[in-house]
Amino acid sequence: MVNGLTSIDVSARNIYHKPKSSSKQNKEHRIIIIGDSHARGAASIVKHNLNDNYRSTGFVRPGSNTDTLISSMTEDIKHLTNDYLIVFCGGANDVSKNNSKDGLKHLNNFVKVNSHTNIILMCVPH
C-alpha cells in the first residue's frame, strides 16, 4: 500500500492508481448494548442519534447482577471482532446487594477475555 492506494501498476507507460474499494468507506459499525434495567431503550436512542453506518442492538436483563449479564452473552461475544463495540451497563444490582467486589471481579475478567473487541463500561460501581 502506497499513499492510501491498494495497488500500483508500473508495467504500463503511465502509472495507474487503483483507489481503495468504496465498501470500506461505507463500513457498517455495530454497537451492542448489554445491561440491566438501566440500559432499557439505549439501543434505540443510540440508533436515533447516529447515521445509517451504525447498527445498534440491545440485550437487557432487568434485575440482573454483573455475573448473570456477562454469562448470558459469553458465547455470542467470543466470536465478535474489533468491528464491534460492546457497551456494558451494569453493576447497580451488585452494589445494592453489597456485592460490588464480585461485580468488579467479573467485569475485570470480562474485559480480559474479550480483548479482541472494543468495550465501554458504564454504570459500573467504583
C-alpha positions in Angstrom: 0.0 0.0 0.0 1.4 3.4 -1.0 -0.2 6.7 -0.1 -3.5 5.0 0.6 -3.6 3.1 -2.7 -4.1 -0.6 -2.8 -2.1 -1.2 -5.9 0.1 0.5 -8.5 0.6 -1.0 -12.0 4.0 0.2 -13.1 4.2 -2.1 -16.2 2.2 0.4 -18.3 3.8 3.6 -19.6 1.6 5.7 -17.3 1.3 4.8 -13.7 -2.2 3.6 -12.9 -3.6 4.1 -9.4 -6.3 1.9 -8.3 -8.2 3.5 -5.4 -9.4 1.6 -2.3 -12.8 0.0 -2.7 -15.7 2.1 -1.6 -17.1 -0.8 0.5 -14.6 0.1 3.3 -15.7 3.7 3.2 -19.3 2.7 3.8 -18.4 0.1 6.5 -21.2 -0.6 9.0 -20.4 -0.2 12.6 -22.1 -2.4 15.1 -22.9 -1.4 18.7 -24.1 -4.0 21.2 -25.5 -2.7 24.4 -25.7 -5.2 27.3 -27.2 -4.2 30.6 -29.7 -4.3 33.4 -32.8 -2.2 33.5 -30.7 1.0 33.3 -29.9 0.1 29.7 -33.6 -0.2 28.6 -34.2 1.8 25.4 -30.5 2.7 25.0 -30.1 0.9 21.7 -32.9 2.8 20.0 -31.6 6.1 21.4 -28.1 5.3 20.1 -29.6 4.4 16.7 -31.7 7.5 16.5 -28.7 9.8 17.2 -26.2 8.1 14.8 -26.2 7.9 11.0 -27.1 4.8 8.9 -23.5 3.5 9.1 -24.3 2.3 12.6 -26.4 -0.6 13.7 -27.3 -1.0 17.4 -28.6 -3.9 19.3 -29.6 -4.1 23.0 -29.8 -7.0 25.4 -31.5 -6.0 28.6 -32.0 -8.3 31.7 -33.7 -6.2 34.4 -32.7 -7.1 37.9 -29.6 -9.0 36.8 -26.2 -8.8 38.6 -23.0 -8.4 36.6 -22.2 -12.1 36.6 -25.6 -13.0 35.1 -25.3 -10.3 32.4 -21.8 -11.5 31.4 -22.5 -15.2 31.4 -25.7 -14.8 29.3 -23.7 -13.2 26.5 -20.4 -15.1 26.7 -20.9 -17.4 23.8 -22.2 -14.7 21.5 -19.4 -12.2 22.3 -16.4 -14.5 21.8 -17.0 -14.5 18.1 -17.0 -10.7 17.7 -14.2 -8.8 16.1 -12.8 -5.3 16.6 -15.5 -4.0 14.2 -17.9 -4.2 17.1 -18.4 -2.0 20.1 -19.8 -3.5 23.3 -21.3 -1.1 25.8 -21.8 -2.8 29.1 -24.1 -1.0 31.5 -24.5 -2.9 34.8 -23.4 -3.2 38.4 -26.2 -1.4 40.2 -27.7 -4.6 41.4 -24.3 -5.8 42.7 -24.0 -2.5 44.7 -27.5 -2.8 46.1 -26.7 -6.2 47.5 -23.3 -5.2 48.9 -21.6 -7.3 46.3 -19.6 -4.7 44.4 -16.3 -6.6 44.8 -17.7 -9.6 43.0 -19.1 -7.4 40.3 -15.8 -5.7 39.7 -14.1 -9.1 39.6 -16.5 -10.3 36.9 -16.1 -7.1 34.9 -12.3 -7.4 35.1 -12.4 -11.0 33.8 -14.9 -9.9 31.1 -12.6 -7.3 29.7 -9.6 -9.6 29.8 -11.4 -12.4 28.0 -12.8 -10.1 25.4 -9.8 -8.1 24.4 -10.4 -8.9 20.8 -13.2 -6.4 20.6 -14.0 -2.8 21.9 -15.7 -2.4 25.2 -17.1 0.6 27.1 -18.1 0.1 30.7 -20.9 2.3 32.1 -22.9 2.5 35.3 -20.3 0.4 37.0 -19.7 0.6 40.7 -16.4 2.1 41.8 
